[in-house]
Amino acid sequence: MRRFCPFFYGILLAGLGLAGCGPRNTFEPPPPPEVDVAHPAREDVTVYRVFPGRLEAVESVTIQARVHGTLEEIRFQDGDIVEPGQVLFVIEQEPYKTDVQRAEAQLAQAKAAMTLAEAARSRKQKAFQNQAVSELDLLSAEADVESAQAAILAAEAALTRAELNLSYTMVKSPILGQVDRHRVSVGNLVGGAAPSLLTTVVSVHPIDCYFSVDERSGILMRRLADERGAALENAFTNLVLELADGSELEARGVIDFKENQIDPATGTLMVRARFPNENGLLTPGMFGRVRVPYRQPGALLIPERAIARDMTGPYVWLVTENNVVARRAVELGPLAGERRIIVSGLEPADTVVVRGIQRVRPGSPVRIKTAPGQGAGAD
């Protein structure tokens, strides 16, 4: 059996005694998080309703061959800007020139027959006065004159038709716009049983954007138009067009047309906005977002960054009198710059956490870094 050495036993007891006399470990909670707060701001602001739309040309023309023949000339370069009346295509003209000459000859023949019929009637009228011919002969002469007059009218119509067909061989642009590529090459036969598509021409400046307005927005816009004492087509100006790359068109547009009924299948009303396009930046078929401005007086505003969202909807954090955080559900309106309009859920006297919302928890205390004021709209 081993025996402990008294000397080492004393050292062990002394060490244990020294360890028991040190300070004890205690938990100190972290300080409350610092947050910036502000009261909601009440202001008159201009807000925008945003509607997706599609650009269309104000005028769009399909150029087709109206007469049958071989295509002989193309008098433009693909993509050119063409003037009204500018010749784009030439179809062979010889057959139609021949038709014009034939019609002219037939008209001349009809006029000669008319001259002869009038002379015959004149002779028979004199002969009838001398009882040299019967009344039936005179009536026959007058009928020959009327028949000759009808033949002249028919010949003139045939000549007009022949000249019209000849004019169709010179295919012209009816509008000012940009021409597409040619769809038929020189030497091809065009204008058969059905008109042949040759190309298209679309106007460039201005340009239209068609967009659908839901019933709720349509009612709001209608009321605002009534307040301004104008029709919906004339009540909204300074429309902003946002392009697919996020940029905005510098020129502003106006609403100039709306359909006369709501589509029951979609519950929307088709509206047209017109925008300048002097530099040709916009092309028919492009996507764009139309932002319609309107004035909202006395709107309650807080910074967009102060709003949190989860599955139950949007909410904000409020600071109570004891610097304790509480959650408040809110109903959101449209954006006004970097601020959001609050439709319901807040009052101007509420203290809203505008910075540091990710560090707060319901019922937890916070330290206010900045004194609250009517600065909810400022960063």
NORHUZI-V379182 format. One record per residue. RES is the residue in three letters. PHI is phi in radians with two decimals (999 if undefined). PSI is psi in radians with two decimals (* if undefined). Layout:
# NORHUZI-V379182
RES:PHI:PSI + RES:PHI:PSI
This chain:
# NORHUZI-V379182
MET:999:2.26 + ARG:-1.46:2.62 + ARG:-2.07:2.41 + PHE:-1.34:2.50 + CYS:-1.34:2.25 + PRO:-1.05:-0.55 + PHE:-1.18:-0.84 + PHE:-1.21:-0.56 + TYR:-1.12:-0.64 + GLY:-1.19:-0.70 + ILE:-1.10:-0.69 + LEU:-1.12:-0.74 + LEU:-1.17:-0.67 + ALA:-1.12:-0.70 + GLY:-1.12:-0.72 + LEU:-1.12:-0.62 + GLY:-1.18:-0.72 + LEU:-1.13:-0.66 + ALA:-1.15:-0.62 + GLY:-1.29:-0.26 + CYS:-1.60:-0.06 + GLY:-1.35:2.96 + PRO:-1.22:2.56 + ARG:-1.51:2.57 + ASN:-1.31:2.19 + THR:-2.21:2.55 + PHE:-1.51:2.22 + GLU:-1.96:2.06 + PRO:-1.13:2.62 + PRO:-1.18:2.69 + PRO:-1.16:2.69 + PRO:-1.03:2.55 + PRO:-1.20:2.60 + GLU:-1.51:2.42 + VAL:-2.40:2.71 + ASP:-1.72:2.42 + VAL:-2.27:2.82 + ALA:-2.83:2.75 + HIS:-1.47:2.59 + PRO:-1.02:2.49 + ALA:-1.66:2.41 + ARG:-1.91:2.04 + GLU:-2.51:2.83 + ASP:-1.54:2.10 + VAL:-2.27:2.76 + THR:-1.73:2.12 + VAL:-2.07:2.93 + TYR:-2.21:2.41 + ARG:-1.69:2.26 + VAL:-1.89:2.27 + PHE:-2.29:2.25 + PRO:-1.26:2.48 + GLY:-2.55:3.12 + ARG:-2.33:2.34 + LEU:-1.40:2.45 + GLU:-2.41:2.61 + ALA:-1.21:2.53 + VAL:-1.10:-0.72 + GLU:-2.23:2.36 + SER:-2.44:2.16 + VAL:-2.17:2.30 + THR:-1.62:2.09 + ILE:-1.59:2.07 + GLN:-2.22:2.72 + ALA:-1.45:2.17 + ARG:-1.73:-0.19 + VAL:-2.22:2.77 + HIS:-1.52:2.35 + GLY:2.89:3.10 + THR:-1.52:2.36 + LEU:-1.30:2.14 + GLU:-1.84:-0.56 + GLU:-2.49:2.61 + ILE:-2.17:2.02 + ARG:-1.86:0.68 + PHE:-2.69:2.86 + GLN:-1.76:2.45 + ASP:-0.92:2.26 + GLY:1.54:0.03 + ASP:-1.14:2.71 + ILE:-1.54:2.12 + VAL:-1.98:2.65 + GLU:-1.65:2.77 + PRO:-1.08:2.32 + GLY:1.49:-0.05 + GLN:-1.26:2.33 + VAL:-1.29:2.21 + LEU:-1.80:-0.73 + PHE:-2.35:2.65 + VAL:-2.20:2.14 + ILE:-1.72:2.59 + GLU:-0.85:2.33 + GLN:-1.85:-0.30 + GLU:-0.98:-0.83 + PRO:-1.06:-0.60 + TYR:-1.41:-0.51 + LYS:-1.15:-0.68 + THR:-1.10:-0.71 + ASP:-1.09:-0.67 + VAL:-1.12:-0.77 + GLN:-1.11:-0.70 + ARG:-1.10:-0.76 + ALA:-1.15:-0.63 + GLU:-1.12:-0.70 + ALA:-1.15:-0.72 + GLN:-1.13:-0.62 + LEU:-1.17:-0.73 + ALA:-1.11:-0.69 + GLN:-1.12:-0.72 + ALA:-1.14:-0.64 + LYS:-1.19:-0.67 + ALA:-1.12:-0.73 + ALA:-1.10:-0.59 + MET:-1.16:-0.73 + THR:-1.07:-0.77 + LEU:-1.13:-0.73 + ALA:-1.13:-0.67 + GLU:-1.18:-0.68 + ALA:-1.14:-0.74 + ALA:-1.11:-0.69 + ARG:-1.14:-0.68 + SER:-1.10:-0.73 + ARG:-1.13:-0.73 + LYS:-1.22:-0.53 + GLN:-1.12:-0.73 + LYS:-1.18:-0.70 + ALA:-1.16:-0.60 + PHE:-1.17:-0.61 + GLN:-1.12:-0.54 + ASN:-1.63:0.18 + GLN:1.05:0.51 + ALA:-1.53:-0.40 + VAL:-2.25:2.83 + SER:-1.47:2.89 + GLU:-1.08:-0.58 + LEU:-1.11:-0.66 + ASP:-1.13:-0.67 + LEU:-1.14:-0.76 + LEU:-1.09:-0.65 + SER:-1.13:-0.68 + ALA:-1.14:-0.73 + GLU:-1.15:-0.62 + ALA:-1.16:-0.62 + ASP:-1.12:-0.64 + VAL:-1.15:-0.79 + GLU:-1.11:-0.67 + SER:-1.11:-0.69 + ALA:-1.16:-0.68 + GLN:-1.09:-0.73 + ALA:-1.13:-0.65 + ALA:-1.13:-0.63 + ILE:-1.13:-0.78 + LEU:-1.06:-0.72 + ALA:-1.15:-0.68 + ALA:-1.19:-0.70 + GLU:-1.11:-0.71 + ALA:-1.12:-0.72 + ALA:-1.12:-0.67 + LEU:-1.16:-0.74 + THR:-1.06:-0.74 + ARG:-1.13:-0.74 + ALA:-1.13:-0.72 + GLU:-1.16:-0.63 + LEU:-1.13:-0.77 + ASN:-1.10:-0.65 + LEU:-1.12:-0.67 + SER:-1.16:-0.51 + TYR:-1.18:-0.29 + THR:-1.25:-0.33 + MET:-1.76:1.67 + VAL:-1.44:2.08 + LYS:-2.01:2.76 + SER:-1.48:2.23 + PRO:-1.44:-0.19 + ILE:-2.36:2.91 + LEU:-1.49:2.17 + GLY:3.13:-3.00 + GLN:-1.73:2.26 + VAL:-1.55:2.54 + ASP:-1.44:-3.07 + ARG:-1.19:2.71 + HIS:-1.32:2.37 + ARG:-1.62:-0.23 + VAL:-2.30:2.38 + SER:-1.61:2.83 + VAL:-1.05:2.41 + GLY:1.75:-0.24 + ASN:-1.43:2.62 + LEU:-1.47:2.23 + VAL:-2.19:2.91 + GLY:1.14:0.89 + GLY:-1.42:-2.21 + ALA:-1.13:-0.53 + ALA:-2.21:2.69 + PRO:-1.00:2.41 + SER:-1.64:2.33 + LEU:-1.29:2.14 + LEU:-1.78:-0.80 + THR:-2.99:-3.06 + THR:-2.32:2.68 + VAL:-2.27:2.28 + VAL:-2.17:2.49 + SER:-1.24:2.68 + VAL:-1.91:-0.76 + HIS:-2.28:2.17 + PRO:-1.37:-3.00 + ILE:-2.41:2.60 + ASP:-1.79:2.62 + CYS:-2.22:2.07 + TYR:-1.70:2.32 + PHE:-2.53:2.70 + SER:-1.76:2.33 + VAL:-1.92:2.22 + ASP:-1.21:2.85 + GLU:-1.07:-0.72 + ARG:-1.11:-0.81 + SER:-1.17:-0.63 + GLY:-1.11:-0.70 + ILE:-1.12:-0.76 + LEU:-1.05:-0.82 + MET:-1.12:-0.65 + ARG:-1.12:-0.74 + ARG:-1.16:-0.72 + LEU:-1.11:-0.68 + ALA:-1.11:-0.71 + ASP:-1.10:-0.69 + GLU:-1.09:-0.59 + ARG:-1.49:-0.05 + GLY:1.17:0.61 + ALA:-2.42:2.78 + ALA:-1.22:2.73 + LEU:-0.99:-0.61 + GLU:-1.16:-0.39 + ASN:-2.01:-0.03 + ALA:-1.49:-0.38 + PHE:-2.04:2.07 + THR:-2.18:-3.14 + ASN:0.99:0.65 + LEU:-1.23:2.48 + VAL:-1.82:2.34 + LEU:-1.90:2.03 + GLU:-1.71:2.20 + LEU:-1.52:3.04 + ALA:-1.11:-0.47 + ASP:-1.52:0.12 + GLY:1.59:-0.18 + SER:-1.35:2.84 + GLU:-1.98:2.47 + LEU:-1.23:2.27 + GLU:-1.13:-0.75 + ALA:-1.24:2.54 + ARG:-1.78:2.68 + GLY:-2.01:3.11 + VAL:-2.38:2.64 + ILE:-1.43:2.20 + ASP:-2.20:0.02 + PHE:-2.84:2.57 + LYS:-2.48:2.62 + GLU:-1.23:2.80 + ASN:-1.55:0.07 + GLN:-2.75:2.72 + ILE:-1.46:2.43 + ASP:-1.25:1.99 + PRO:-1.17:-0.37 + ALA:-1.27:-0.59 + THR:-1.99:-0.26 + GLY:1.19:0.49 + THR:-2.19:2.79 + LEU:-2.00:2.25 + MET:-1.40:2.23 + VAL:-2.20:2.57 + ARG:-2.07:2.29 + ALA:-2.00:2.50 + ARG:-2.01:2.30 + PHE:-2.17:2.53 + PRO:-1.16:2.64 + ASN:-2.60:0.88 + GLU:-1.12:-0.60 + ASN:-1.55:0.03 + GLY:1.24:0.34 + LEU:-1.14:-0.66 + LEU:-1.53:2.47 + THR:-2.22:2.40 + PRO:-0.95:2.39 + GLY:1.73:-0.23 + MET:-1.20:2.68 + PHE:-1.58:2.53 + GLY:-2.72:2.74 + ARG:-1.91:2.16 + VAL:-1.63:2.16 + ARG:-1.86:1.99 + VAL:-1.71:2.03 + PRO:-1.48:2.57 + TYR:-2.70:2.69 + ARG:-1.54:2.28 + GLN:-2.11:1.87 + PRO:-1.37:2.58 + GLY:1.06:0.64 + ALA:-1.36:2.52 + LEU:-1.66:2.13 + LEU:-2.16:2.45 + ILE:-2.39:2.76 + PRO:-1.07:2.50 + GLU:-1.04:-0.58 + ARG:-1.19:-0.28 + ALA:-1.41:-0.10 + ILE:-1.74:2.24 + ALA:-1.89:2.79 + ARG:-2.46:2.52 + ASP:-2.55:-2.87 + MET:-1.16:-0.40 + THR:-1.47:-0.23 + GLY:2.18:-3.03 + PRO:-1.33:2.64 + TYR:-2.73:2.92 + VAL:-2.29:2.89 + TRP:-1.82:2.25 + LEU:-1.90:2.60 + VAL:-1.86:2.14 + THR:-1.43:-3.10 + GLU:-1.08:-0.52 + ASN:-1.60:0.30 + ASN:1.04:0.66 + VAL:-1.91:2.47 + VAL:-1.52:2.41 + ALA:-2.33:2.56 + ARG:-1.58:2.48 + ARG:-2.41:2.12 + ALA:-1.29:2.50 + VAL:-2.35:2.73 + GLU:-1.84:2.20 + LEU:-1.63:2.53 + GLY:-1.85:-2.86 + PRO:-1.27:2.88 + LEU:-1.33:2.55 + ALA:-2.25:1.53 + GLY:1.26:-2.14 + GLU:-1.71:0.19 + ARG:-2.00:2.72 + ARG:-2.01:2.35 + ILE:-1.35:2.30 + ILE:-1.77:2.03 + VAL:-1.33:-0.76 + SER:-2.70:2.77 + GLY:1.96:-0.28 + LEU:-2.29:2.74 + GLU:-2.17:2.72 + PRO:-1.02:-0.46 + ALA:-1.46:-0.15 + ASP:-1.17:2.56 + THR:-1.80:1.97 + VAL:-1.86:2.38 + VAL:-1.31:2.05 + VAL:-1.86:-0.21 + ARG:-2.60:2.35 + GLY:1.66:0.37 + ILE:-1.18:-0.38 + GLN:-1.32:-0.18 + ARG:-1.80:-0.02 + VAL:-1.80:2.75 + ARG:-2.37:2.61 + PRO:-1.05:2.32 + GLY:1.43:-0.01 + SER:-1.62:2.60 + PRO:-1.36:2.74 + VAL:-2.42:2.82 + ARG:-1.88:2.23 + ILE:-1.47:2.11 + LYS:-1.42:-0.66 + THR:-2.16:2.50 + ALA:-1.20:2.42 + PRO:-1.18:2.56 + GLY:-2.79:-3.05 + GLN:-1.41:1.01 + GLY:-2.12:0.45 + ALA:-1.21:-0.22 + GLY:-1.65:-0.11 + ALA:-1.81:2.58 + ASP:-1.50:*
